[in-house]
Amino acid sequence: MTDISFIFLDVGQGDCTIIVDSLNRFAAVIDCPGGRSPQALAALRSLGVARLALAFVSHSDYDHLGGMYETVNATGVDEVRINLDATVSAGNGDDKIKLQSALRGFAGLEDSGVNLQPCYVQNSGEFGDVRWRALLPTHGRLLLALGKGDPNISSVILMLEAV
């Protein structure tokens, strides 16, 4: 028997998804826009989540990555799977600076024992009774995103399965 919840937060533009395995006390977050980490943290607290097993960053747009560092830094996290699409969208100057700062913050998590890993097609794993597998991005999609300067093209697409 499993008790898996999928919570989709209304965060305006961008996404923030929380997956909680209540029986095994594991949780994961997928994306969180800039300025929306307080909403994510409040939702995690209300769900009784004290620490994240896993966090996914689908791509390097601020409306997906901007609040992730604050979220994982405040809760603690065992592993971060980040799409290294290697492009920082043009955006306005302020968002670009914030995005670069968040990426530097993620890099520093490794020094505190967080397992930082890429997330590409066929990467897989599990947390509690949830299995995950990355369906995208492929290497070709990453190259296309770089060529067009649009990280949305190389977003991580996950298949999640309750077992």
Disulfide bonds with the S-S distance in Angstrom:
none
